[in-house]
Amino acid sequence: MQREAFENTEIAFRHKSDRALTKAYWLFKLIAFGWMVRVGKLFVDIALALRLPLHWALRWNVFEHFCGGETIEACKVTTLALDEYGVGTILDFSVEGKESDADFERSFREILETADEAAGNQHIPFCVFKVSGIARHALLERVSAGAELSEGETSEFAVVRERVDAICRRAADGGTYVLIDAEESWIQDAIDALALEMIRAYNTQGVVVFNTYQLYRHDRLDVLRRDLDAARDGGFHLGAKLVRGAYMEKERDRAQEKGYPSPIQPDKASTDRDFDAALALCAARIDHMAVCVGTHNEASSARMTALMAEHGIDKSDPRVYFAQLLGMSDHISFNLAAAGYNVAKYVPYGPLREVVPYLIRRAEENTSVAGQTGRELQLIEDERARRRQRRALAS
């Protein structure tokens, strides 16, 4: 599939009405101004601190665009709309920043419900979770650092492991994939260890569990190679979700503050190089794995389609999926799906006030990633112009 194919805006936006397309245009137009995002974040922080109502300010713009709803039930409208055009759903309970065990238990139960919703549901090929959503960040940091845990911490981590195992077991029983998201480098070793344990346990006959590899870290390509070798030698299948990464500024700031070498690649070209090398590695070793290509990059998406053709991998092979976030890169998602590839959208959901951190990150990401907002805007403008021209010719 050539990069030019992603420029078909009729396919990219046929799921959006004129009204929805206009709202998306103005949303990205506002996000394009970095100062607007910074002011909006300050306003939201104050509103949260003072417990002011936020629904009126966020529900019908940012929340509606980037989220499926506040509950699994509410997401069904989005799920069915995506499925109409061959795009699957990844239900993502996006409540974060919690610290109490009651909150972790609530998140754990909700994640189990997403696995139940996905079971036998062709519209929902994956469920997903962050380990930090069901465990204290500080505990994961201590485990990752190899610190000697207290008796209480040992018991606490055993509960975390039980939760992770229960989620993976529920996904396996329901015949669905489960993605374990990557997080900050200082808690990632604990997440990797849990993920690999689950992969060894549940991926014996095929892939159920996927770990996530952030290729903006300079060591992740080697880690992917190591895990693929372990799968080959250990008689199990690796599930790998490939992403560039989501914590770059935080990672660099912490490394500088604490005086250790940054785990982040020196530049974007290095990240792109490793991401495409990871694609090539997965395509070449697909008999021992399944891969979810999580990218908003047209070149990488086109590269993976070329690698699939090169290695004789059918477009609809269930071992290869492409994934993007709801509300972003529709030109990639819907054009890939129209061409016959497996595609799914992350569909975040949760109580509006509690998914605000997720919404802020999406706005900041579109502001900071070079060309992201401009590209989204240009494509929307092109489609609006195409529709106006079509109406003029029809009149």
C-alpha positions as CSV (number, residue, x, y, z in Angstrom):
1,M,0.0,0.0,0.0
2,Q,1.5,3.3,-1.1
3,R,1.6,6.4,1.2
4,E,-0.5,8.2,-1.3
5,A,-3.4,5.9,-0.6
6,F,-3.7,7.5,2.9
7,E,-4.7,10.8,1.2
8,N,-8.1,9.4,0.2
9,T,-10.2,11.7,2.4
10,E,-13.5,10.3,1.2
11,I,-12.7,6.9,2.7
12,A,-11.0,8.5,5.7
13,F,-14.0,10.6,6.8
14,R,-17.0,8.8,5.4
15,H,-18.0,7.8,8.9
16,K,-18.3,11.5,9.9
17,S,-21.3,13.7,9.1
18,D,-20.7,17.3,7.8
19,R,-21.5,18.5,11.3
20,A,-19.0,16.2,13.0
21,L,-16.3,17.1,10.4
22,T,-16.8,20.8,11.1
23,K,-16.5,20.2,14.9
24,A,-13.3,18.2,14.3
25,Y,-12.0,21.1,12.2
26,W,-12.5,23.7,14.9
27,L,-11.1,21.4,17.6
28,F,-7.8,20.8,15.8
29,K,-7.8,24.5,14.8
30,L,-7.8,25.4,18.5
31,I,-5.3,22.7,19.5
32,A,-2.9,24.1,16.9
33,F,-2.4,27.1,19.2
34,G,-0.1,25.8,21.9
35,W,-1.0,28.6,24.2
36,M,-4.7,27.6,24.0
37,V,-3.8,24.1,25.3
38,R,-1.7,25.5,28.1
39,V,-4.5,27.9,29.2
40,G,-7.0,25.1,28.9
41,K,-4.9,22.8,31.0
42,L,-4.6,25.5,33.7
43,F,-8.4,26.0,33.6
44,V,-9.0,22.3,34.0
45,D,-6.5,21.9,36.8
46,I,-8.3,24.8,38.7
47,A,-11.7,23.4,38.0
48,L,-10.7,19.9,39.3
49,A,-9.1,21.4,42.4
50,L,-12.2,23.4,43.2
51,R,-14.5,20.6,42.1
52,L,-16.2,22.8,39.5
53,P,-18.4,21.2,36.9
54,L,-16.5,20.3,33.7
55,H,-19.1,18.5,31.6
56,W,-20.4,21.7,30.0
57,A,-16.8,22.7,28.9
58,L,-15.5,19.3,27.7
59,R,-18.3,16.8,26.9
60,W,-19.3,18.0,23.4
61,N,-15.9,18.8,22.1
62,V,-12.7,17.2,23.4
63,F,-14.4,14.3,25.2
64,E,-16.8,13.5,22.4
65,H,-13.9,13.5,19.8
66,F,-11.3,11.5,21.7
67,C,-13.5,9.2,23.9
68,G,-16.3,6.6,23.4
69,G,-18.3,7.6,26.4
70,E,-18.4,7.3,30.2
71,T,-19.3,3.6,30.3
72,I,-18.9,0.4,28.2
73,E,-22.5,0.6,27.3
74,A,-22.1,4.2,26.0
75,C,-19.2,3.1,23.8
76,K,-21.4,0.7,21.8
77,V,-22.5,3.6,19.5
78,T,-18.8,4.2,18.6
79,T,-18.0,0.5,18.4
80,L,-20.8,-0.2,15.9
81,A,-20.0,3.0,13.9
82,L,-16.3,1.8,13.5
83,D,-17.3,-1.7,12.7
84,E,-19.5,-0.5,9.8
85,Y,-16.3,0.4,8.0
86,G,-14.2,-2.6,9.1
87,V,-12.4,-1.0,12.0
88,G,-12.4,-2.8,15.4
89,T,-12.5,-1.4,18.9
90,I,-10.0,-1.6,21.7
91,L,-11.9,-0.7,24.9
92,D,-9.6,1.4,27.1
93,F,-10.7,2.3,30.6
94,S,-8.7,5.5,30.8
95,V,-9.0,6.5,34.4
96,E,-5.5,7.1,35.8
97,G,-3.5,8.8,38.6
98,K,-5.2,6.8,41.4
99,E,-3.4,5.6,44.5
100,S,-5.9,3.8,46.8
101,D,-6.4,0.0,46.7
102,A,-10.2,0.6,46.4
103,D,-9.5,2.6,43.2
104,F,-7.2,-0.2,41.9
105,E,-9.8,-2.8,42.7
106,R,-12.5,-0.8,40.9
107,S,-10.2,-0.4,37.8
108,F,-9.4,-4.2,37.9
109,R,-13.1,-5.0,37.9
110,E,-13.7,-2.6,35.0
111,I,-10.9,-4.1,33.0
112,L,-12.4,-7.6,33.5
113,E,-15.6,-6.2,32.1
114,T,-13.9,-5.0,29.0
115,A,-12.5,-8.5,28.5
116,D,-16.0,-9.9,29.0
117,E,-17.4,-7.4,26.5
118,A,-14.7,-8.4,24.0
119,A,-15.3,-12.2,24.4
120,G,-16.9,-13.5,21.3
121,N,-17.4,-10.0,20.0
122,Q,-16.0,-9.6,16.5
123,H,-16.2,-5.8,16.8
124,I,-13.8,-5.8,19.8
125,P,-10.6,-7.8,19.0
126,F,-8.6,-6.5,22.0
127,C,-8.9,-5.4,25.6
128,V,-6.1,-3.4,27.2
129,F,-4.8,-2.1,30.5
130,K,-2.0,-0.3,32.2
131,V,-0.4,-2.1,35.2
132,S,-0.2,1.3,37.0
133,G,-4.0,1.3,36.8
134,I,-4.1,-1.6,39.2
135,A,-0.9,-1.0,41.2
136,R,0.8,1.8,43.1
137,H,3.3,3.6,40.9
138,A,5.8,3.7,43.8
139,L,5.6,-0.1,44.3
140,L,6.3,-0.7,40.6
141,E,9.2,1.7,40.8
142,R,10.7,-0.3,43.8
143,V,10.2,-3.6,42.1
144,S,11.8,-2.3,38.9
145,A,14.8,-1.0,40.8
146,G,15.3,-4.4,42.4
147,A,14.7,-3.0,45.9
148,E,14.2,-5.3,48.8
149,L,10.5,-5.2,49.5
150,S,9.0,-5.2,52.9
151,E,6.6,-8.0,53.9
152,G,3.7,-5.7,53.2
153,E,5.0,-4.7,49.8
154,T,5.7,-8.3,48.9
155,S,2.0,-9.1,49.7
156,E,0.9,-6.1,47.8
157,F,2.8,-7.0,44.7
158,A,1.4,-10.6,44.9
159,V,-2.1,-9.0,44.7
160,V,-0.9,-7.0,41.6
161,R,0.3,-10.2,40.0
162,E,-3.0,-12.0,40.7
163,R,-4.9,-9.1,39.1
164,V,-2.7,-9.2,36.0
165,D,-3.1,-13.0,35.8
166,A,-6.8,-12.8,36.2
167,I,-7.2,-10.3,33.4
168,C,-5.0,-12.4,31.0
169,R,-6.9,-15.5,32.0
170,R,-10.3,-13.8,31.4
171,A,-9.0,-12.7,27.9
172,A,-7.8,-16.3,27.2
173,D,-11.0,-17.8,28.3
174,G,-13.0,-15.4,26.1
175,G,-10.7,-15.9,23.0
176,T,-9.6,-12.2,22.8
177,Y,-6.3,-10.5,22.7
178,V,-5.1,-8.4,25.7
179,L,-2.6,-5.6,25.4
180,I,-0.4,-4.6,28.3
181,D,0.6,-1.0,27.8
182,A,4.1,0.3,28.2
183,E,4.8,3.1,30.7
184,E,7.6,5.2,32.2
185,S,11.1,3.6,32.1
186,W,11.5,3.6,35.9
187,I,8.5,1.2,36.3
188,Q,8.8,-0.7,33.0
189,D,11.1,-3.5,34.2
190,A,8.3,-4.6,36.7
191,I,5.8,-4.4,33.9
192,D,8.0,-6.3,31.4
193,A,8.6,-9.1,34.0
194,L,4.8,-9.5,34.6
195,A,4.0,-9.3,30.9
196,L,6.6,-12.0,30.0
197,E,5.4,-14.2,32.7
198,M,1.8,-14.0,31.3
199,I,3.1,-14.5,27.8
200,R,4.8,-17.7,28.8
201,A,1.7,-18.9,30.5
202,Y,-1.0,-18.0,28.0
203,N,0.8,-17.9,24.6
204,T,1.6,-21.6,24.2
205,Q,-0.8,-22.4,21.4
206,G,-1.0,-18.9,19.9
207,V,-1.0,-15.3,21.1
208,V,-3.3,-14.0,23.8
209,V,-1.1,-11.5,25.7
210,F,0.9,-8.6,24.1
211,N,3.6,-6.6,25.7
212,T,4.4,-3.1,24.4
213,Y,7.7,-1.9,23.1
214,Q,8.4,1.8,23.0
215,L,10.9,2.3,20.2
216,Y,11.8,5.9,21.2
217,R,13.8,4.1,23.9
218,H,17.2,3.2,22.5
219,D,17.3,-0.3,24.1
220,R,13.9,-1.6,23.1
221,L,14.9,-3.1,19.7
222,D,17.4,-5.3,21.6
223,V,14.7,-6.2,24.1
224,L,12.3,-7.2,21.3
225,R,15.0,-9.4,19.8
226,R,15.7,-11.0,23.2
227,D,12.0,-11.7,23.7
228,L,11.6,-13.2,20.3
229,D,14.6,-15.5,20.9
230,A,13.1,-16.5,24.2
231,A,9.8,-17.3,22.5
232,R,11.5,-19.4,19.8
233,D,13.6,-21.3,22.4
234,G,10.9,-21.6,25.0
235,G,8.1,-22.9,22.8
236,F,5.7,-20.0,23.2
237,H,4.5,-17.2,20.9
238,L,5.4,-13.5,21.5
239,G,2.7,-10.8,21.3
240,A,4.3,-7.5,20.6
241,K,2.7,-4.1,20.3
242,L,5.0,-1.6,18.6
243,V,4.8,2.1,19.4
244,R,7.1,5.0,19.2
245,G,6.4,6.2,22.8
246,A,4.4,8.6,25.0
247,Y,6.6,9.9,27.8
248,M,9.5,11.6,26.0
249,E,9.6,15.0,27.9
250,K,9.0,13.4,31.3
251,E,11.7,10.8,30.6
252,R,14.3,13.4,29.6
253,D,13.4,15.7,32.5
254,R,13.7,13.0,35.1
255,A,17.1,11.7,33.7
256,Q,18.5,15.2,33.8
257,E,17.1,15.8,37.3
258,K,18.5,12.6,38.7
259,G,21.8,12.6,36.7
260,Y,21.5,9.3,34.7
261,P,21.7,8.8,30.9
262,S,18.4,9.5,29.1
263,P,16.8,6.3,27.9
264,I,15.3,8.2,25.0
265,Q,16.8,8.1,21.4
266,P,18.9,11.1,20.5
267,D,16.6,12.2,17.7
268,K,13.5,11.2,15.8
269,A,15.4,9.7,12.9
270,S,16.9,7.1,15.4
271,T,13.4,6.3,16.6
272,D,12.1,5.9,13.1
273,R,15.0,3.7,12.2
274,D,14.4,1.4,15.2
275,F,10.6,1.3,14.6
276,D,11.0,0.2,11.0
277,A,13.7,-2.3,12.0
278,A,11.2,-3.7,14.6
279,L,8.6,-4.0,11.8
280,A,11.0,-5.9,9.6
281,L,12.0,-8.2,12.5
282,C,8.3,-9.0,13.3
283,A,7.4,-9.6,9.7
284,A,10.4,-12.0,9.3
285,R,9.6,-13.9,12.4
286,I,5.8,-13.9,12.3
287,D,5.6,-17.7,12.7
288,H,6.6,-17.2,16.4
289,M,4.5,-14.1,17.2
290,A,1.7,-11.7,16.5
291,V,2.2,-7.9,16.2
292,C,0.1,-4.9,16.7
293,V,1.5,-1.9,14.8
294,G,0.5,1.1,16.9
295,T,1.4,4.1,14.8
296,H,0.1,7.4,13.5
297,N,2.9,7.5,11.0
298,E,2.0,7.0,7.3
299,A,5.5,5.8,6.2
300,S,5.6,3.1,8.9
301,S,2.1,1.9,8.1
302,A,3.0,1.7,4.4
303,R,6.3,0.0,5.3
304,M,4.5,-2.7,7.2
305,T,2.1,-3.4,4.3
306,A,5.1,-3.8,2.0
307,L,6.7,-6.2,4.5
308,M,3.6,-8.2,4.7
309,A,3.5,-8.6,0.9
310,E,7.3,-9.4,0.8
311,H,6.8,-12.2,3.4
312,G,3.6,-13.6,2.0
313,I,1.5,-12.5,4.9
314,D,-2.2,-12.1,3.9
315,K,-3.7,-8.7,4.6
316,S,-6.3,-10.2,6.9
317,D,-3.8,-12.5,8.8
318,P,-5.0,-12.2,12.4
319,R,-1.3,-12.1,13.5
320,V,-1.0,-8.6,12.2
321,Y,-3.1,-5.6,13.4
322,F,-2.7,-1.9,12.9
323,A,-4.0,0.4,15.7
324,Q,-4.6,4.2,16.2
325,L,-6.3,6.3,18.8
326,L,-9.9,7.3,18.4
327,G,-10.1,10.8,17.0
328,M,-6.7,10.8,15.4
329,S,-5.2,9.6,12.0
330,D,-8.5,8.4,10.5
331,H,-6.9,8.7,7.1
332,I,-4.6,5.8,8.2
333,S,-7.2,3.7,10.0
334,F,-10.0,3.8,7.5
335,N,-7.9,3.5,4.4
336,L,-6.1,0.5,5.8
337,A,-9.4,-1.1,6.7
338,A,-10.8,-0.4,3.3
339,A,-7.8,-2.1,1.7
340,G,-8.5,-5.2,3.7
341,Y,-6.0,-4.9,6.6
342,N,-6.9,-5.6,10.3
343,V,-7.3,-2.3,12.1
344,A,-8.6,-1.3,15.5
345,K,-9.0,2.0,17.3
346,Y,-8.3,2.6,20.9
347,V,-11.6,3.8,22.3
348,P,-11.0,5.4,25.8
349,Y,-13.8,5.7,28.2
350,G,-14.6,6.5,31.8
351,P,-16.2,9.2,34.0
352,L,-15.5,12.5,32.3
353,R,-13.7,14.1,35.3
354,E,-11.5,11.0,35.7
355,V,-10.3,10.8,32.1
356,V,-9.3,14.5,32.0
357,P,-5.6,13.6,32.3
358,Y,-6.0,11.4,29.2
359,L,-7.7,14.3,27.3
360,I,-5.0,16.7,28.3
361,R,-2.3,14.3,27.0
362,R,-4.1,14.0,23.7
363,A,-4.3,17.8,23.3
364,E,-0.6,18.2,24.3
365,E,0.5,15.4,22.0
366,N,-1.2,17.0,19.0
367,T,0.5,20.3,19.9
368,S,4.0,18.9,20.5
369,V,4.3,16.2,17.7
370,A,5.7,17.9,14.7
371,G,3.1,18.2,12.0
372,Q,0.4,16.2,13.7
373,T,-2.2,18.9,14.1
374,G,-1.3,20.4,10.7
375,R,-1.7,17.1,9.0
376,E,-5.1,16.4,10.7
377,L,-6.3,19.9,9.8
378,Q,-5.2,19.7,6.2
379,L,-6.9,16.4,5.6
380,I,-10.1,17.7,7.2
381,E,-10.0,20.8,5.1
382,D,-9.4,18.7,1.9
383,E,-12.5,16.6,2.7
384,R,-14.7,19.6,3.5
385,A,-13.6,21.1,0.1
386,R,-14.3,17.8,-1.6
387,R,-17.8,17.7,-0.2
388,R,-18.5,21.3,-1.1
389,Q,-17.4,20.6,-4.7
390,R,-19.6,17.5,-4.9
391,R,-22.6,19.4,-3.7
392,A,-21.9,22.2,-6.2
393,L,-21.7,19.7,-9.1
394,A,-24.9,18.0,-8.0
395,S,-26.9,21.3,-7.8
